[in-house]
Amino acid sequence: MHTVSFWSANLPKIEQTLGAIALFFAVLGVIFYLAGKVNGRAARPLSTAIFLVPALVLLAAGLVFPAGKTILYSFKDAYSNKYVGFQNYTWMIHNSEIHQVIWNTLLWIAITPCVTTALGLVLAIMLNRLKRESLPKSLLFMPMAISFVGASIIWQFVYNFAPPSQPQTGLLSAISRTLGFTPPNWILTQPLNTFLLMVIFTWVETGFAMVILSAAIKGVPADIIEASALDGAHGWKLFKSVTFPMVRSTFIVVFATMVVTSLKLFDIVRTVTGGNFGTSVISNEMYSQIFVRFDQGRGSALAVILFILVTPILIYNIRNLRRERAIS
């Protein structure tokens, strides 16, 4: 009975989804058909345009248009009825809670990318020397298969706290009690709680950094390593003078990826603390302003600030990749 009612209630949505999928493949079929019919000198530019125009349309519909509307909404009131100028931005300047949010975001940017990328590099160097490296690499990469929400739930059991009169079920609290310390309420203790959330991020993302950097290190030509060794370069000197310069571009890409991921971090904060106890970041505060407090103007202003912070990193990453391609 419940199954029948479920299907009857969701049948229009299912039909719309299947219709959209069918339309997508129909458009692709038309594009491939037209591209195959083009001949002569105009074949190359027309084929390029046929494939490029749909991608540009999707880019405009999925990115450019929403970004423009977000910027527009950031200059309007909570319900987007009237323009309020820079009022939403001045609110951020004079609001002490937003100051804490921005400080937390900058703290995430300053710490998590450095720790995650450096730890991934160290693990990549160490594990590349092992004969059976696949097993430890698989174990370290395994957290990447878990979402940030799932990882946060797992680590909540580690950070769980109980009153002193009750047995400690949290791993960290139990260890502290065994060592003779009185464990604090980890999630309520500021600013310790922010650093504990960073541990979850590092646990999930280090495997990704390790795998990418390990592949880059393996790509360093063996003859260069051997020639450097014959010249007396070993250990730290070999790494500093040969290995790291050869994988610097990959290191920068991984680091930039970690910075962007830290900037738009939402899941961990929302799952563990909900942004309370001084742990909120810009992405979480943006969500709270729009979907909890129903203030579209302030939420959009926070989204614009987040976009401004991400843009220089992306520009630097693109320029670095172009420079590397020009050299090669």
Secondary structure as UniProt FT lines:
FT   HELIX           2..37
FT   TURN            41..42
FT   HELIX           43..59
FT   HELIX           60..64
FT   HELIX           65..73
FT   TURN            74..75
FT   TURN            78..79
FT   TURN            85..86
FT   HELIX           87..94
FT   HELIX           96..127
FT   TURN            128..129
FT   HELIX           134..141
FT   HELIX           142..145
FT   HELIX           148..159
FT   TURN            164..165
FT   HELIX           171..178
FT   TURN            179..180
FT   HELIX           186..188
FT   TURN            190..191
FT   HELIX           192..218
FT   HELIX           222..230
FT   TURN            231..232
FT   HELIX           235..238
FT   HELIX           239..243
FT   HELIX           244..263
FT   HELIX           267..272
FT   TURN            273..279
FT   HELIX           282..287
FT   HELIX           288..292
FT   HELIX           296..327
//
